[in-house]
Amino acid sequence: MVTITRLLWLSIHLLSHVYAQEESTSGTMKWLEAERSVLIHLPTPDLHFWNQRDRIATHYPGAFIFNFTLTADNLTLLLNDEPILPRAHPHIPTPLRVHQTPEGATYFANRVCTNFSTAPMMDLDYYISTPDPTSGTSIWNTKYNPRLQINILRASIPSYPGYSTPLSSNSQQQIWLWLEDLSAHPPNTLYSNIPLRIRDVRVDRRWFWQKTQGGDNYKAPQSLKTCHIWSWLCADIPNYPYYEYIYQMHFDQYGKKGSMRHFVTKRWARLVGLIGLQQAIALLALCANIVLSLVVYALFRAIKNVINMYRMRMQEVDEWVTDEELEDSVYYKEVRKEKVAVEKEGEKIGLEESLFPPPPYIQMKTEKTSSS
């Protein structure tokens, strides 16, 4: 009897742990406004709640709160009050800062108050997959049903820059969000001009195509390709959104650090800050005029040099042809002289032979004649 009781208590204990684990790893959503605004509760099993009063991490895991809301015109999707589809700047990823809560999924689902302003803030590095809102509909597709995928890569505390935790665990989940246009639109309508509604939101496990830590779309900062100055964007992919792996330490208000675009826009911003926008434009126009003049002059000089070289070459060719013709003419003159001399010599010999006639013919006497 004692053994059965112990087994029963052990089973209850194990089930409670399993239930607690499922509760801590399952996401919950709370609609603030149907099809327009929703709160997402994303558990972080490997990231404990940060007690900002004592400035210490607790021994129990926390969760992130995401607020997806459409603007009043239903054209822009905001994530924690930051535009994420489309972005405010196409070449600058949206910074992601969220509130952290110690609440479990059940408590969050039953919570009445939706204000988390007193909760600690976390800066998140993330992976994002999103459609291209800069393109438009076509004759084959007049509908627009975008889908967002967000996978959290790392979390850090803004007030403690050195404090960061990678979320590479296989138990960490990701967010899926589906939107839908309110009506069909004619071809060549920009996707950014199409009103949307939030159709569905889901928190689900990461994808594992291979046995990799963190899923198929998790990458540590050191595994990303190096950014070089000769690359304009240092993009992850050639098309929008250009950057899939958003580590905020790699970006600022000018774009991705190390890229040519970051270098140009940062210098331009400093110039505008020093002398003003109009003066900067005038200085840029002056510099462009000088550079263009130098380019035109260099091009003119290059063309002129090519023409001069062509003329000199043609002159050399003409002189060479003239010399060849002259040599040929001298050679033919000498040959002609020799031929004329030979002809004259032949005529002289023939004339001399004609002045001396052949000797007379003398008939030889025969024996008969001599005997008589």
One Martini backbone bead per residue (centre of mass of N, CA, C, O) as a GRO file, in nm:
protein
  372
    1MET     BB    1   0.058   0.063  -0.021
    2VAL     BB    2   0.299   0.248  -0.001
    3THR     BB    3   0.400   0.205  -0.289
    4ILE     BB    4   0.146   0.314  -0.434
    5THR     BB    5   0.155   0.597  -0.314
    6ARG     BB    6   0.435   0.676  -0.419
    7LEU     BB    7   0.364   0.639  -0.719
    8LEU     BB    8   0.139   0.847  -0.724
    9TRP     BB    9   0.310   1.094  -0.636
   10LEU     BB   10   0.517   1.067  -0.862
   11SER     BB   11   0.318   1.108  -1.096
   12ILE     BB   12   0.216   1.386  -1.011
   13HIS     BB   13   0.494   1.524  -1.021
   14LEU     BB   14   0.558   1.470  -1.318
   15LEU     BB   15   0.302   1.600  -1.438
   16SER     BB   16   0.356   1.882  -1.328
   17HIS     BB   17   0.619   1.924  -1.486
   18VAL     BB   18   0.503   1.884  -1.766
   19TYR     BB   19   0.290   2.109  -1.747
   20ALA     BB   20   0.489   2.337  -1.688
   21GLN     BB   21   0.650   2.304  -1.947
   22GLU     BB   22   0.418   2.346  -2.147
   23GLU     BB   23   0.342   2.627  -2.039
   24SER     BB   24   0.637   2.757  -2.088
   25THR     BB   25   0.630   2.665  -2.424
   26SER     BB   26   0.352   2.804  -2.470
   27GLY     BB   27   0.171   3.013  -2.658
   28THR     BB   28  -0.012   3.328  -2.621
   29MET     BB   29  -0.310   3.501  -2.715
   30LYS     BB   30  -0.438   3.853  -2.722
   31TRP     BB   31  -0.708   4.030  -2.807
   32LEU     BB   32  -0.766   4.377  -2.850
   33GLU     BB   33  -0.844   4.364  -3.168
   34ALA     BB   34  -1.005   4.254  -3.415
   35GLU     BB   35  -0.775   4.214  -3.679
   36ARG     BB   36  -0.556   4.450  -3.539
   37SER     BB   37  -0.488   4.343  -3.231
   38VAL     BB   38  -0.208   4.171  -3.059
   39LEU     BB   39  -0.097   3.952  -2.806
   40ILE     BB   40   0.225   3.798  -2.727
   41HIS     BB   41   0.332   3.492  -2.566
   42LEU     BB   42   0.688   3.424  -2.520
   43PRO     BB   43   0.864   3.183  -2.417
   44THR     BB   44   1.183   3.141  -2.208
   45PRO     BB   45   1.346   2.872  -2.090
   46ASP     BB   46   1.665   3.005  -2.100
   47LEU     BB   47   1.532   3.278  -1.974
   48HIS     BB   48   1.542   3.457  -1.709
   49PHE     BB   49   1.415   3.662  -1.496
   50TRP     BB   50   1.446   4.016  -1.452
   51ASN     BB   51   1.542   4.192  -1.166
   52GLN     BB   52   1.545   4.537  -1.160
   53ARG     BB   53   1.569   4.604  -0.861
   54ASP     BB   54   1.815   4.386  -0.795
   55ARG     BB   55   1.983   4.309  -1.043
   56ILE     BB   56   1.871   4.002  -1.107
   57ALA     BB   57   1.846   3.674  -1.170
   58THR     BB   58   1.632   3.440  -1.162
   59HIS     BB   59   1.503   3.090  -1.130
   60TYR     BB   60   1.287   3.175  -1.349
   61PRO     BB   61   1.125   3.191  -1.624
   62GLY     BB   62   1.028   3.383  -1.895
   63ALA     BB   63   0.869   3.643  -2.108
   64PHE     BB   64   0.745   3.774  -2.407
   65ILE     BB   65   0.598   4.083  -2.536
   66PHE     BB   66   0.384   4.115  -2.819
   67ASN     BB   67   0.277   4.392  -3.038
   68PHE     BB   68   0.029   4.367  -3.282
   69THR     BB   69  -0.042   4.651  -3.505
   70LEU     BB   70  -0.257   4.835  -3.685
   71THR     BB   71  -0.319   5.094  -3.842
   72ALA     BB   72  -0.579   5.297  -3.921
   73ASP     BB   73  -0.533   5.221  -4.247
   74ASN     BB   74  -0.410   4.919  -4.270
   75LEU     BB   75  -0.093   4.943  -4.393
   76THR     BB   76   0.058   4.903  -4.108
   77LEU     BB   77   0.279   4.706  -3.920
   78LEU     BB   78   0.318   4.681  -3.574
   79LEU     BB   79   0.603   4.638  -3.342
   80ASN     BB   80   0.606   4.791  -3.072
   81ASP     BB   81   0.561   5.072  -3.245
   82GLU     BB   82   0.709   4.938  -3.498
   83PRO     BB   83   0.772   4.923  -3.821
   84ILE     BB   84   0.763   4.601  -4.019
   85LEU     BB   85   0.504   4.635  -4.235
   86PRO     BB   86   0.656   4.828  -4.351
   87ARG     BB   87   0.930   4.984  -4.330
   88ALA     BB   88   1.061   5.289  -4.276
   89HIS     BB   89   1.337   5.154  -4.383
   90PRO     BB   90   1.441   4.930  -4.612
   91HIS     BB   91   1.771   4.934  -4.507
   92ILE     BB   92   1.645   4.928  -4.203
   93PRO     BB   93   1.601   4.765  -3.940
   94THR     BB   94   1.392   4.681  -3.690
   95PRO     BB   95   1.380   4.754  -3.376
   96LEU     BB   96   1.375   4.528  -3.085
   97ARG     BB   97   1.153   4.595  -2.804
   98VAL     BB   98   1.072   4.429  -2.497
   99HIS     BB   99   0.881   4.277  -2.262
  100GLN     BB  100   0.923   4.124  -1.944
  101THR     BB  101   0.779   3.825  -1.795
  102PRO     BB  102   0.681   3.589  -1.531
  103GLU     BB  103   0.446   3.486  -1.672
  104GLY     BB  104   0.234   3.261  -1.761
  105ALA     BB  105   0.006   3.151  -1.983
  106THR     BB  106  -0.242   3.139  -1.795
  107TYR     BB  107  -0.217   3.419  -1.665
  108PHE     BB  108  -0.222   3.575  -1.930
  109ALA     BB  109  -0.504   3.480  -2.030
  110ASN     BB  110  -0.643   3.603  -1.745
  111ARG     BB  111  -0.566   3.881  -1.797
  112VAL     BB  112  -0.673   4.216  -1.791
  113CYS     BB  113  -0.422   4.363  -1.799
  114THR     BB  114  -0.213   4.522  -2.079
  115ASN     BB  115   0.009   4.659  -1.899
  116PHE     BB  116   0.392   4.660  -1.935
  117SER     BB  117   0.563   4.921  -1.843
  118THR     BB  118   0.703   4.793  -1.567
  119ALA     BB  119   0.859   4.611  -1.725
  120PRO     BB  120   1.123   4.482  -1.845
  121MET     BB  121   1.369   4.539  -2.087
  122MET     BB  122   1.439   4.407  -2.425
  123ASP     BB  123   1.682   4.327  -2.656
  124LEU     BB  124   1.646   4.197  -2.992
  125ASP     BB  125   1.752   3.931  -3.178
  126TYR     BB  126   1.663   3.841  -3.524
  127TYR     BB  127   1.456   3.653  -3.737
  128ILE     BB  128   1.330   3.728  -4.076
  129SER     BB  129   1.024   3.669  -4.271
  130THR     BB  130   0.931   3.862  -4.563
  131PRO     BB  131   0.777   4.034  -4.779
  132ASP     BB  132   0.749   4.249  -5.067
  133PRO     BB  133   0.617   4.583  -5.054
  134THR     BB  134   0.757   4.716  -5.326
  135SER     BB  135   0.573   4.565  -5.483
  136GLY     BB  136   0.316   4.409  -5.696
  137THR     BB  137   0.062   4.334  -5.863
  138SER     BB  138  -0.093   4.110  -6.096
  139ILE     BB  139  -0.265   3.929  -6.336
  140TRP     BB  140  -0.216   3.657  -6.152
  141ASN     BB  141  -0.209   3.853  -5.877
  142THR     BB  142  -0.456   4.030  -5.664
  143LYS     BB  143  -0.341   3.921  -5.403
  144TYR     BB  144  -0.263   3.977  -5.032
  145ASN     BB  145  -0.082   3.730  -4.815
  146PRO     BB  146   0.106   3.778  -4.572
  147ARG     BB  147   0.410   3.648  -4.403
  148LEU     BB  148   0.547   3.600  -4.075
  149GLN     BB  149   0.881   3.533  -3.940
  150ILE     BB  150   0.993   3.493  -3.592
  151ASN     BB  151   1.327   3.459  -3.453
  152ILE     BB  152   1.492   3.437  -3.161
  153LEU     BB  153   1.846   3.482  -3.085
  154ARG     BB  154   1.870   3.736  -2.876
  155ALA     BB  155   1.929   3.879  -2.543
  156SER     BB  156   1.919   4.215  -2.394
  157ILE     BB  157   2.023   4.477  -2.182
  158PRO     BB  158   2.037   4.810  -2.216
  159SER     BB  159   2.187   4.876  -1.927
  160TYR     BB  160   2.355   4.595  -2.017
  161PRO     BB  161   2.560   4.534  -2.270
  162GLY     BB  162   2.705   4.259  -2.160
  163TYR     BB  163   2.412   4.145  -2.138
  164SER     BB  164   2.368   3.821  -2.292
  165THR     BB  165   2.139   3.577  -2.457
  166PRO     BB  166   2.128   3.296  -2.622
  167LEU     BB  167   1.854   3.138  -2.825
  168SER     BB  168   1.948   2.803  -2.908
  169SER     BB  169   1.725   2.637  -2.824
  170ASN     BB  170   1.499   2.385  -2.912
  171SER     BB  171   1.263   2.504  -2.714
  172GLN     BB  172   1.242   2.742  -2.875
  173GLN     BB  173   1.021   2.968  -3.010
  174GLN     BB  174   0.805   3.094  -3.272
  175ILE     BB  175   0.664   3.339  -3.497
  176TRP     BB  176   0.341   3.357  -3.654
  177LEU     BB  177   0.203   3.568  -3.926
  178TRP     BB  178  -0.118   3.645  -4.073
  179LEU     BB  179  -0.230   3.813  -4.359
  180GLU     BB  180  -0.506   4.011  -4.516
  181ASP     BB  181  -0.681   4.126  -4.756
  182LEU     BB  182  -0.989   4.299  -4.807
  183SER     BB  183  -0.922   4.303  -5.125
  184ALA     BB  184  -0.907   4.316  -5.442
  185HIS     BB  185  -0.662   4.414  -5.696
  186PRO     BB  186  -0.522   4.562  -5.932
  187PRO     BB  187  -0.281   4.576  -6.126
  188ASN     BB  188   0.002   4.743  -6.000
  189THR     BB  189  -0.035   4.727  -5.694
  190LEU     BB  190   0.086   4.821  -5.416
  191TYR     BB  191   0.132   4.658  -5.122
  192SER     BB  192   0.155   4.924  -4.940
  193ASN     BB  193  -0.164   5.003  -5.049
  194ILE     BB  194  -0.286   4.758  -4.882
  195PRO     BB  195  -0.521   4.659  -4.690
  196LEU     BB  196  -0.530   4.495  -4.364
  197ARG     BB  197  -0.545   4.183  -4.178
  198ILE     BB  198  -0.552   3.976  -3.903
  199ARG     BB  199  -0.584   3.631  -3.921
  200ASP     BB  200  -0.313   3.499  -3.778
  201VAL     BB  201  -0.160   3.348  -3.478
  202ARG     BB  202   0.160   3.179  -3.396
  203VAL     BB  203   0.314   2.946  -3.169
  204ASP     BB  204   0.609   2.765  -3.258
  205ARG     BB  205   0.823   2.553  -3.347
  206ARG     BB  206   1.104   2.491  -3.470
  207TRP     BB  207   1.292   2.423  -3.742
  208PHE     BB  208   1.429   2.083  -3.855
  209TRP     BB  209   1.620   1.977  -4.110
  210GLN     BB  210   1.853   1.958  -3.910
  211LYS     BB  211   2.105   1.884  -3.667
  212THR     BB  212   2.060   2.185  -3.525
  213GLN     BB  213   2.120   2.449  -3.336
  214GLY     BB  214   1.813   2.635  -3.332
  215GLY     BB  215   1.774   2.560  -3.617
  216ASP     BB  216   1.754   2.665  -3.959
  217ASN     BB  217   1.738   3.000  -3.851
  218TYR     BB  218   2.010   2.978  -3.685
  219LYS     BB  219   2.263   3.237  -3.606
  220ALA     BB  220   2.557   3.335  -3.529
  221PRO     BB  221   2.754   3.607  -3.563
  222GLN     BB  222   3.020   3.441  -3.659
  223SER     BB  223   2.853   3.297  -3.911
  224LEU     BB  224   2.851   3.543  -4.060
  225LYS     BB  225   2.916   3.741  -4.303
  226THR     BB  226   3.135   3.966  -4.406
  227CYS     BB  227   3.176   4.311  -4.405
  228HIS     BB  228   3.230   4.535  -4.683
  229ILE     BB  229   3.297   4.837  -4.839
  230TRP     BB  230   3.225   4.728  -5.146
  231SER     BB  231   2.948   4.699  -5.017
  232TRP     BB  232   2.647   4.852  -5.008
  233LEU     BB  233   2.478   4.643  -4.788
  234CYS     BB  234   2.545   4.357  -4.684
  235ALA     BB  235   2.353   4.135  -4.767
  236ASP     BB  236   2.182   3.833  -4.732
  237ILE     BB  237   1.987   3.924  -4.961
  238PRO     BB  238   1.894   4.070  -5.268
  239ASN     BB  239   1.618   4.113  -5.139
  240TYR     BB  240   1.357   4.176  -4.980
  241PRO     BB  241   1.486   4.263  -4.662
  242TYR     BB  242   1.812   4.179  -4.697
  243TYR     BB  243   1.765   4.116  -4.381
  244GLU     BB  244   1.747   3.833  -4.153
  245TYR     BB  245   1.989   3.885  -3.949
  246ILE     BB  246   1.929   4.070  -3.648
  247TYR     BB  247   2.199   4.243  -3.522
  248GLN     BB  248   2.218   4.538  -3.355
  249MET     BB  249   2.537   4.574  -3.356
  250HIS     BB  250   2.530   4.601  -3.693
  251PHE     BB  251   2.342   4.856  -3.635
  252ASP     BB  252   2.201   5.170  -3.739
  253GLN     BB  253   2.072   5.469  -3.868
  254TYR     BB  254   2.262   5.394  -4.146
  255GLY     BB  255   2.289   5.084  -4.108
  256LYS     BB  256   2.528   4.876  -4.201
  257LYS     BB  257   2.817   4.808  -4.076
  258GLY     BB  258   3.073   4.853  -4.338
  259SER     BB  259   2.920   4.975  -4.555
  260MET     BB  260   2.884   5.197  -4.807
  261ARG     BB  261   2.617   5.324  -4.714
  262HIS     BB  262   2.706   5.392  -4.428
  263PHE     BB  263   2.939   5.579  -4.505
  264VAL     BB  264   2.780   5.789  -4.671
  265THR     BB  265   2.544   5.864  -4.473
  266LYS     BB  266   2.721   5.951  -4.235
  267ARG     BB  267   2.876   6.180  -4.378
  268TRP     BB  268   2.626   6.338  -4.462
  269ALA     BB  269   2.513   6.391  -4.179
  270ARG     BB  270   2.758   6.548  -4.077
  271LEU     BB  271   2.749   6.773  -4.287
  272VAL     BB  272   2.464   6.874  -4.222
  273GLY     BB  273   2.529   6.934  -3.919
  274LEU     BB  274   2.748   7.160  -3.983
  275ILE     BB  275   2.609   7.339  -4.252
  276GLY     BB  276   2.362   7.221  -4.372
  277LEU     BB  277   2.156   7.139  -4.626
  278GLN     BB  278   2.198   7.358  -4.846
  279GLN     BB  279   2.508   7.369  -4.825
  280ALA     BB  280   2.551   7.069  -4.886
  281ILE     BB  281   2.426   7.072  -5.168
  282ALA     BB  282   2.612   7.288  -5.285
  283LEU     BB  283   2.877   7.135  -5.229
  284LEU     BB  284   2.801   6.885  -5.390
  285ALA     BB  285   2.763   7.027  -5.661
  286LEU     BB  286   3.050   7.138  -5.680
  287CYS     BB  287   3.199   6.870  -5.662
  288ALA     BB  288   3.053   6.743  -5.903
  289ASN     BB  289   3.150   6.954  -6.107
  290ILE     BB  290   3.450   6.903  -6.073
  291VAL     BB  291   3.452   6.603  -6.131
  292LEU     BB  292   3.315   6.623  -6.407
  293SER     BB  293   3.528   6.804  -6.535
  294LEU     BB  294   3.764   6.608  -6.496
  295VAL     BB  295   3.639   6.380  -6.657
  296VAL     BB  296   3.601   6.531  -6.921
  297TYR     BB  297   3.897   6.612  -6.956
  298ALA     BB  298   4.013   6.327  -6.948
  299LEU     BB  299   3.847   6.230  -7.189
  300PHE     BB  300   3.952   6.435  -7.389
  301ARG     BB  301   4.253   6.358  -7.364
  302ALA     BB  302   4.219   6.066  -7.444
  303ILE     BB  303   4.098   6.116  -7.725
  304LYS     BB  304   4.329   6.293  -7.828
  305ASN     BB  305   4.552   6.080  -7.797
  306VAL     BB  306   4.426   5.878  -7.985
  307ILE     BB  307   4.424   6.056  -8.234
  308ASN     BB  308   4.727   6.115  -8.242
  309MET     BB  309   4.814   5.823  -8.262
  310TYR     BB  310   4.664   5.773  -8.525
  311ARG     BB  311   4.806   5.985  -8.695
  312MET     BB  312   5.094   5.884  -8.652
  313ARG     BB  313   5.043   5.609  -8.769
  314MET     BB  314   4.950   5.703  -9.046
  315GLN     BB  315   5.212   5.850  -9.112
  316GLU     BB  316   5.395   5.606  -9.093
  317VAL     BB  317   5.251   5.449  -9.310
  318ASP     BB  318   5.292   5.653  -9.536
  319GLU     BB  319   5.603   5.658  -9.523
  320TRP     BB  320   5.638   5.361  -9.576
  321VAL     BB  321   5.499   5.359  -9.851
  322THR     BB  322   5.683   5.569  -9.982
  323ASP     BB  323   5.946   5.415  -9.944
  324GLU     BB  324   5.861   5.170 -10.099
  325GLU     BB  325   5.805   5.315 -10.364
  326LEU     BB  326   6.086   5.435 -10.395
  327GLU     BB  327   6.243   5.172 -10.395
  328ASP     BB  328   6.094   5.051 -10.630
  329SER     BB  329   6.167   5.272 -10.836
  330VAL     BB  330   6.476   5.241 -10.819
  331TYR     BB  331   6.486   4.946 -10.890
  332TYR     BB  332   6.343   4.971 -11.167
  333LYS     BB  333   6.548   5.166 -11.288
  334GLU     BB  334   6.793   4.981 -11.275
  335VAL     BB  335   6.670   4.754 -11.435
  336ARG     BB  336   6.622   4.926 -11.687
  337LYS     BB  337   6.910   5.002 -11.738
  338GLU     BB  338   7.019   4.716 -11.770
  339LYS     BB  339   6.832   4.642 -12.001
  340VAL     BB  340   6.925   4.866 -12.193
  341ALA     BB  341   7.221   4.786 -12.192
  342VAL     BB  342   7.181   4.506 -12.306
  343GLU     BB  343   7.042   4.590 -12.563
  344LYS     BB  344   7.275   4.767 -12.669
  345GLU     BB  345   7.487   4.544 -12.672
  346GLY     BB  346   7.336   4.368 -12.873
  347GLU     BB  347   7.326   4.572 -13.105
  348LYS     BB  348   7.634   4.611 -13.134
  349ILE     BB  349   7.705   4.322 -13.205
  350GLY     BB  350   7.526   4.302 -13.458
  351LEU     BB  351   7.663   4.534 -13.609
  352GLU     BB  352   7.948   4.415 -13.627
  353GLU     BB  353   7.868   4.156 -13.782
  354SER     BB  354   7.757   4.318 -14.033
  355LEU     BB  355   8.047   4.455 -14.128
  356PHE     BB  356   8.153   4.151 -14.155
  357PRO     BB  357   8.189   3.943 -14.390
  358PRO     BB  358   8.205   3.651 -14.515
  359PRO     BB  359   8.391   3.435 -14.644
  360PRO     BB  360   8.479   3.294 -14.918
  361TYR     BB  361   8.414   3.044 -15.140
  362ILE     BB  362   8.605   2.740 -15.167
  363GLN     BB  363   8.673   2.505 -15.393
  364MET     BB  364   8.749   2.180 -15.399
  365LYS     BB  365   8.971   1.966 -15.532
  366THR     BB  366   8.986   1.686 -15.714
  367GLU     BB  367   9.149   1.401 -15.833
  368LYS     BB  368   9.057   1.413 -16.127
  369THR     BB  369   9.164   1.685 -16.188
  370SER     BB  370   9.465   1.629 -16.113
  371SER     BB  371   9.524   1.396 -16.330
  372SER     BB  372   9.462   1.579 -16.583
   0.00000   0.00000   0.00000
